[in-house]
Amino acid sequence: MPRSHANTRQSTQSNQVLRRFRVVFNAVRTHFKQIEKQVGLGGAQVWALSVIRDQPGIGTGELARCMDVHQSTASNLVRALQHKELIRMDKDTHDKRHVHLYTTPAALELLARVPGPLEGVLPAALELLSPQTLERLDQDLAELITLLKADETAGQLRLAQLY
């Protein structure tokens, strides 16, 4: 059965959008791979280090909020960074359950070698979009997510976890 002109145009537009998604995901993946190759850390770990460097004494909960990830994800990042001796944790003097995070000199040396942007290319690019463009993009992606019947809790995953 021959396709109508409208169906062909729709298919062509769908293919173009799909190609654009591929370009975006490839840019993100390439940046993460470049960081890992250059400094031996994943993109999320580098981002966490940069947040801790920029906000000395930050807690794990605040780190999670800054990175827009789940608390357990931030805790796993902190554990990995501490294991690599890139951060130190000081217990809060009033509440021993809370810790304050600080970068070590080794972390500062590592961050100086990282090809930017430290938070990743996608978050950095989104910050450059106008509020109107972000609003449109948010609405359009929400519609796409609904059609996909996607699990919206996946929005808390680090992009590096998706590859």
N, C-alpha and C positions, 0 to 999 in steps of 0.2 A: 504494500500500500504506500503510495507516494506521500512524502511529508509535505505539509503545507508550507508556504513561505513564512508564515508566522512561527511555526514550530522550528523551522530551520534557523530563523533569526534568534529565537529563544535558546536553542541549543548552542549556537555560536557564542551568544552572550554568556551562557553558563560555562562554556569551555574557557572563555577569556577570564572569567572570575576565578575559575579553578586554577588556571595558570598563575594568576596573581597571588592566590593563596600559596601555591608552590614556591613562588619567588620569595614571599615573606618568610615561610618556614625554612627555606634554604638559607636565607640571610641569617636567621637566628641560629640555625645549626652550624653554619660556617663560623660565626662569631664564637660560639661555645667551643668548637673544636680548636680554633685558633688560640683561645685563652688556655685551654687544657694543654695544648702542645707547648705553648710558650712558658707557662708557669706550673703546670702539673696539678692544677685545681680546676674543678668544675665552675661553670659560670655562677651558679647560685652561691657557692662558697666564696667566690671573689666578691660578689655583691654584698654578702653578709659581712665580710671583712671590711669593705669600704664603709658600710653603715656603722659598724663598731668603731672604726677609726674616726669617722666624722662625728660620732656621738659617744665619746668616752664615758663609760659607766652605765651604758644602756643595759636594760634587762632583757631577758629572753622574750618576754611577752611583748615588749615594745619593739624588739627586733622583728618579731612576727608581724606586727601591725605595719611597720615601715616597709616590709617586703611583701605585704599582703599574702602571707602564707599562713597555714595552720600552725598553732603553737608547737605541735609535735614535730613538724617539719623544721621549724626554727631550732628546736632542741636538738634534733639530729645534726643540723648544720653546726651548732655550737660544739657538740660532742666531737665531731670530726675535726673541727678547727683546733680544739683544745688538744686532741690526740696528736695533731701535727705541730703542736707548740706554737701556733700562730696567734692564739689569744690566751689571756689569763682571766680567771674568774675570781673575784673577791666576794666573799660573803657580806651581806648587808649587816651593819653593826647592830641594828635594831631588830631585824627579822632574818634569822639565819636561813630561812627558806628562799629568800631572794638573793640573787647574785648580780654583780655588776661586771660587765665585760669590757676588756681592754685589749687592744692589739699589742703584739710584741714587736721588737725591732725587726725580727725576721719577716713579720707580716708587712711592715712598712716597706721593706726592701722589695718584697714580692709585688706589692701593689704598684710600686714605681715602674715595674716591668710589664704590667698588664696593658694590652692594647684596649683602649676605651671603646665605648663607654662601659664603666664598671658595672652598672646595673643591667647591662645588656642592650642590644641594639633596638629591640622592640619597645621596651619601656621608654627608652630615650627618645625614640621617634614619636611615640604617642604624646609625650610631653610637649612636642613641638607643634602638634596640631591645634587648630583653633577650637575654642569651646563648641562652636556650631558643628564643626566636622566631627568632633568626638561624640557629640550627642547623636548625630545621624548614624555614625558608625555603630554606636552602642545599640541603637534601636534596630538597625538592620541585622546586626549579629544576634540580637535577642530573638528576632524572627527566625533566623536560620537555626539557632539552637532549638527552638520550639519544633521546627520541622524535622530536625534530626532526632528529636526525643532524647536529647543528650542529658547525661547526668551533670547537673550544674555544679555539683560538689567538686568536679574535676577542675573547676576554676581556681581551686586552692592549690593545685599541683604546680610545681616549678616547671617551666617550659622544658628544662633539661631532662625531666622525668618522662617526657612524651616521646623521646627518641630512643 
